[in-house]
């Protein structure tokens, strides 16, 4: 193992922890795992970090900060708050962000037992909320948004997006990305006084979903048939025809 200065060595330990956590999750990543990935001893990890909690917090912070920096750079290149908000919503569920969001899921899960990870995730959660708050306040100032409580709107919006992203990343098949974008956009548009469809990005969801959104939010109704006559058992018990079972809205 080549010699490194202390800062580079700490960074190498963090990078190794990230590699292991991608495979096993933050909560299952151990000192031995990280040392093995580096081809070193556990003593080396302890020499540069007082606890494994700090290693895991550092790994999460590096992944999450890179994700946030990318989003902020993209937003800075856009001209107006409506376009910025549309980009924020449409890219929140991008497959490119799945690995970073998996780290968020792990961090939320472990935060109650890992003080360093709790501090890192809380700080970065506020950074995301502040990024959104800046967009909303800019839109209110320009007259594009109608909102009497930008702070509340920023927290409710980020919570909505996180909840839908959790369903996508953790459960995979429960909700589609396009459906989540449509639901999130519709709610945010109502909250900020925007016209319907103002936040639907041209690139996502697809034209089919934009123009036929009821096909993914509402299951097709069964063919209407005249009510059947009650059978003898139903008649004797005072029951009518058996009620039809409403189909759960379909997902893609």
MOTAHU-V958151 format. One record per backbone hydrogen bond with DSSP energy under -1.0 kcal/mol. NH is the residue of the N-H (numbers start at 1). CO is the residue of the C=O. If there is no record, write none. Layout:
[[NH:CO] [NH:CO]]
This chain:
[[9:5] [10:6] [11:7] [12:8] [13:9] [14:10] [15:11] [16:12] [17:13] [18:14] [19:15] [20:16] [21:17] [22:18] [24:20] [25:21] [29:26] [34:30] [35:31] [36:32] [37:33] [38:34] [39:35] [40:35] [46:42] [47:43] [48:44] [49:45] [56:52] [57:53] [58:54] [59:55] [60:56] [61:57] [62:58] [63:59] [64:60] [65:61] [66:62] [67:63] [68:64] [69:65] [70:66] [71:67] [72:68] [73:69] [74:70] [75:71] [76:72] [78:75] [84:80] [85:81] [86:82] [87:83] [88:84] [89:85] [90:86] [91:87] [94:91] [97:94] [98:95] [101:97] [102:98] [103:99] [104:100] [105:101] [106:102] [107:103] [108:104] [109:105] [110:106] [111:107] [113:110] [114:110] [118:114] [119:115] [120:116] [121:117] [122:118] [123:119] [124:120] [125:121] [126:122] [127:123] [128:124] [129:125] [130:126] [131:127] [132:128] [133:129] [134:130] [135:131] [136:132] [137:133] [138:134] [139:135] [140:136] [141:137] [142:138] [144:139] [145:139] [146:192] [153:149] [154:150] [155:151] [156:152] [157:153] [158:154] [159:155] [160:156] [161:157] [162:158] [163:159] [164:160] [165:161] [166:162] [167:163] [168:164] [169:165] [170:166] [171:167] [172:168] [173:171] [180:176] [181:177] [182:178] [183:179] [184:180] [185:181] [186:182] [187:183] [188:184] [189:185] [190:186] [191:187] [192:188] [194:189] [198:195] [200:197] [210:206] [211:207] [212:208] [215:212] [216:213] [217:213] [218:214] [235:231] [236:232] [237:233] [239:234]]
